[in-house]
C-alpha cells in the first residue's frame, strides 16, 4: 500500500494523518495542481458541489450519493474549510482524492482558502 493509499483510507475514516504526512500530501497536491491548467474542460456527467465548510460527513455522503470516485467526476467549487468541526479532515480527504484521481476531481479555491479568511474563522489556528 502506498502512502497516498494509506492516507486516503485514514482520511475516509476521519482518522488524522501525521503532520509530516500532511506536509508530504500538500507537496504532492501542489505538484498536481501546478501541472493542471487554469481552465479545465470537464466532460459531463459531473457532479458539482461547494461550500462544504468542514462538514466532513456531508462530503462523504455527497461522494456516496454521487457514485464515488473514480467512477464519478466531481467539481468542488471552494470553501472547503472553516465553520465545521472537521476542516482538516475534509481538506485532507479532498487532497488525497486529487492526488490519487487527478482527472476525476477538480478543486476550485474559494474565499475560505485565502489566508485572511482562514485567520478570521479559525482554520489557520
C-alpha positions in Angstrom: 0.0 0.0 0.0 1.4 3.4 -1.0 1.5 6.4 1.3 -1.4 8.1 -0.6 -3.5 4.9 -0.4 -2.9 4.7 3.4 -3.7 8.4 3.8 -6.8 8.1 1.7 -8.0 5.2 3.8 -7.3 7.0 7.0 -8.9 10.2 5.7 -12.0 8.4 4.5 -12.4 7.1 8.1 -11.9 10.5 9.6 -8.6 9.5 11.1 -5.9 12.1 11.3 -2.6 11.6 9.5 0.7 12.8 10.9 1.9 16.4 10.4 4.8 15.1 8.3 2.3 13.2 6.2 0.2 16.3 5.8 3.3 18.2 4.6 4.1 15.5 2.1 0.5 15.4 0.9 0.5 19.2 0.4 3.6 18.9 -1.7 2.1 16.1 -3.7 -1.2 18.0 -4.4 0.8 21.2 -5.2 2.6 19.3 -7.9 -0.7 18.0 -9.3 -2.3 21.5 -9.2 0.7 23.2 -10.8 0.5 20.9 -13.8 -3.2 21.5 -14.2 -4.4 24.2 -16.5 -6.2 27.3 -15.1 -9.0 26.4 -17.4 -10.1 22.8 -17.4 -12.6 21.1 -19.7 -14.7 18.6 -17.7 -16.9 16.4 -19.8 -20.4 15.5 -18.5 -21.6 13.8 -16.5 -20.1 15.6 -13.5 -21.3 16.4 -10.0 -20.8 20.0 -8.7 -20.7 20.9 -5.0 -19.3 23.7 -2.9 -19.4 25.5 0.4 -18.8 22.3 2.4 -17.1 24.3 5.2 -15.5 21.3 7.0 -18.7 19.2 7.0 -16.7 16.0 6.6 -19.6 13.6 6.9 -21.7 15.5 4.4 -18.8 15.4 1.9 -18.6 11.6 2.4 -22.3 11.3 1.8 -22.1 13.5 -1.3 -19.5 11.2 -2.7 -21.6 8.1 -1.9 -24.7 9.7 -3.4 -22.8 10.9 -6.5 -21.4 7.5 -7.3 -18.0 7.8 -5.7 -14.5 8.3 -7.2 -13.1 7.1 -9.6 -16.5 6.1 -11.0 -17.9 9.7 -10.9 -16.4 13.1 -11.6 -16.7 15.9 -9.2 -16.1 19.7 -9.3 -15.7 21.1 -5.8 -16.3 24.9 -6.0 -14.4 26.0 -2.9 -15.0 26.9 0.7 -13.7 23.6 1.9 -12.7 24.7 5.4 -13.9 26.9 8.3 -17.1 26.8 10.4 -17.4 23.0 10.5 -15.7 20.8 13.1 -13.7 18.7 10.6 -12.0 21.2 8.3 -8.6 19.4 8.5 -10.2 16.0 7.8 -12.2 17.5 4.9 -9.3 19.1 3.1 -7.1 16.1 3.8 -9.6 13.8 2.1 -10.1 16.2 -0.9 -6.3 16.5 -1.3 -5.8 12.7 -1.2 -8.5 12.2 -3.8 -7.0 14.9 -6.0 -3.5 13.2 -5.8 -5.0 9.7 -6.4 -7.5 10.7 -9.1 -6.4 14.0 -10.6 -8.7 13.7 -13.6 -11.8 12.8 -11.5 -11.9 15.6 -9.0 -11.4 19.3 -9.6 -10.8 21.7 -6.7 -11.6 25.4 -7.1 -10.4 27.7 -4.4 -13.0 29.8 -2.6 -12.5 32.7 -0.3 -12.2 30.4 2.7 -9.0 29.1 1.2 -7.4 32.6 1.5 -5.2 33.5 4.4 -7.2 36.4 5.7 -10.5 34.4 5.9 -8.9 31.4 7.5 -7.4 33.7 10.1 -10.8 35.2 10.7 -12.7 31.9 11.0 -10.0 29.8 12.7 -8.7 27.3 10.2 -5.3 28.8 10.3 -5.0 28.1 14.0 
